[in-house]
Amino acid sequence: MTDKNRALLLSVAGLALFTLGGYRIFTNNLETMSILVAYIFFICGLIGFVSNVVKLSKTPRT
């Protein structure tokens, strides 16, 4: 797996965590998930998404 594919896959995973945490925080529909876990997903997903997009933008295009 190339670095570009890995960064793209990890950015999608970070976006999914960010979305899941945000959905729980803002809509309160997932009552089985703790609000603490939702904030952890929200923050870690945002950090992961941004860092992988930055990494993806720095990789040379071939």
Secondary structure, DSSP 8 states (H G I E B T S, - for coil): --HHHHHHHHHHHHHHHHHHHHHHHHH---TTS-HHHHHHHHHHHHHHHHHHHHHHHHS---
